[in-house]
């Protein structure tokens, strides 16, 4: 079963496209949607939220146990190849949708850390 992802509006379309090539089921948040609406949509659709937005790493505002997974990308500049390579590292460890549930994963260019 493919990973179901919701890309926040700040995730370049090329990254979403590369994730589709890897076999992920990728959807995009509406442009201009407030964070709260993006979070609700991810929860309702049972999708892992993929974002560059640091607000989603605030565990008080967005408690990971309430979500199907939050992946916060901290890679600057966000070169597509670097971001996709870093996400592949994460996907090698967490292989199923269930593995992401309740976790906040902060992804850097060469490593990641996990809350939850």
Secondary structure, DSSP 8 states (H G I E B T S, - for coil): ---EEEE-TTS-HHHHHHHHHTT-EEEE--TT--HHHHHHHHHHTT-EEEES-GGGG-TTTS-GGGSS-EEEE--SS--HHHHHHHHHHHHHH--SHHHHTT-EEEE-SS-EEEE-
